[in-house]
Amino acid sequence: MHPDFISLIGGLHGTSPIRVFHWIFRDSPAVGIIILAGVVLYAIYRYMNRR
C-alpha cells in the first residue's frame, strides 16, 4: 500500500465525522455539497421506504 494512504488512515482514526466534513468543505466546497446532498437524499430514501 501507499505510505501516504496508511498515514491518512492512521490520522483519521478517532476523528469525528463533523471534522471530516469540515476538512472536505474547506478543501473543495463543491465536493462537500455533493456529499451532503447525497447523504440527505439517502436519508429521505430510507425514511420513505421504511416498513
C-alpha positions as CSV (number, residue, x, y, z in Angstrom):
1,M,0.0,0.0,0.0
2,H,1.0,3.6,-0.5
3,P,2.6,5.1,2.6
4,D,0.5,8.3,2.4
5,F,-2.7,6.2,2.4
6,I,-1.6,4.4,5.5
7,S,-0.8,7.6,7.3
8,L,-4.1,9.0,6.2
9,I,-6.0,6.1,7.7
10,G,-3.9,6.4,10.9
11,G,-4.6,10.1,11.1
12,L,-8.3,9.7,10.7
13,H,-8.6,7.0,13.4
14,G,-10.7,8.6,16.2
15,T,-11.6,11.7,14.1
16,S,-15.2,12.8,14.4
17,P,-17.3,12.9,11.2
18,I,-18.0,16.6,11.7
19,R,-14.3,17.3,11.5
20,V,-14.0,15.2,8.3
21,F,-16.9,17.2,6.7
22,H,-15.2,20.4,7.8
23,W,-12.0,19.3,6.0
24,I,-13.9,18.4,2.9
25,F,-15.8,21.7,2.8
26,R,-12.6,23.7,3.4
27,D,-10.6,22.0,0.6
28,S,-13.4,21.8,-2.0
29,P,-16.8,23.1,-1.2
30,A,-18.4,21.7,-4.3
31,V,-17.5,18.1,-3.4
32,G,-18.7,18.8,0.2
33,I,-22.1,20.0,-1.1
34,I,-22.4,16.9,-3.3
35,I,-21.6,14.6,-0.5
36,L,-24.0,16.4,1.9
37,A,-26.8,16.3,-0.7
38,G,-26.1,12.6,-1.2
39,V,-26.4,11.9,2.5
40,V,-29.7,13.9,2.7
41,L,-31.2,12.1,-0.3
42,Y,-30.2,8.7,1.1
43,A,-31.8,9.6,4.4
44,I,-35.0,10.6,2.7
45,Y,-34.9,7.4,0.6
46,R,-34.5,5.3,3.8
47,Y,-37.3,7.2,5.5
48,M,-39.7,6.8,2.7
49,N,-39.0,3.1,2.3
50,R,-39.5,2.0,5.9
51,R,-41.9,-0.8,6.6
